[in-house]
Amino acid sequence: TQLLEQSPQFLSIQEGENLTVYCNSSSVFSSLQWYRQEPGEGPVLLVTVVTGGEVKKLKRLTFQFGDARKDSSLHITAAQPGDTGLYLCAGDMAGNQGGKLIFGQGTELSVKP
Amino acid sequence: NAGVTQTPKFQVLKTGQSMTLQCAQDMNHEYMSWYRQDPGMGLRLIHYSVGAGITDQGEVPNGYNVSRSTTEDFPLRLLSAAPSQTSVYFCASRRDIEGTEAFFGQGTRLTVV
């Protein structure tokens, strides 16, 4: 059982469509991050959210941290083929488990022209 | 600007063999960690370290050992390789324990036959 449940695991859409990826847990996280990974490379950070309810925007990408700091979402507006890749959420465990950065299963996004 | 360097990039082992995956970072980061990535599983934390001389177990530690004698290096040892350890292994470093960006190496693709 994954501590961070990410959905959907696969998403294939047409250019111009909108999409949302969800990251859910029963645990509280002190912060949550979203990474993007290209084939053959390590993940690269997109954003960090720290405060419950926080919303951050990065061009066409909108990230939200849940009020209780247990969940997060990534929304992409008007997806483009260049958005294709693996998106991973990752949470910093709070309290006495500090130091653990736990990842979700990932969402494989394919945007077709 | 090397960042996080992993060696080797590819390795094939026979069942029962042992080996060490090397990881070095030149950013003076205190926090380092090892992950394995399998299809549909995202990244799973194997072991992590919050500083030289301090290590702790992650989600899937069995069959792996680590040590942290210097800030720069964090090797991962496979004691007796098994086919279930076939995976892509990533090393990561962070400046602080929580909320900071994790920088990843390029990965080691390990096959155990």
Interface residues (C-beta under 8 A of the other chain):
Chain A: Q2 L3 L4 Q6 Q9 S30 S31 Q33 Y35 G40 E41 G42 P43 V44 L45 T48 V50 L88 A90 D92 G98 G99 K100 L101 I102 F103 G104 Q105 G106
Chain B: V4 Y31 S33 Y35 G40 M41 G42 L43 R44 L45 Y48 V50 D56 G58 E59 F90 A92 R94 I97 E98 G99 T100 E101 A102 F103 F104 G105 Q106 G107
